[in-house]
Amino acid sequence: MKRKLRYTGHIMRGSSGPLLLLSLEGKIEGKRRQERPRRNWMDDAKEWSGSTSYGDTKRKAENREEWRDMVANLRNEDGT
């Protein structure tokens, strides 16, 4: 979880270039079979950061110190 959130913050700040940010934010056109909706990378980032929207998560990630403190204090579901 911590590694995934650290990388998400790096991408959302734009530190890795626009192509990775586009892959994180982009949508794929076309139709899929009707089934259970898949979880995506941003669903995890929103849930683990305690945010309610993509914009809120992005604002948190842009503040590097706040994001770093949030990731450092993150706990798994099992309490470790």
Order of alpha helices (4+ residues) and beta strands (2+ residues): alpha-alpha-alpha-alpha-alpha
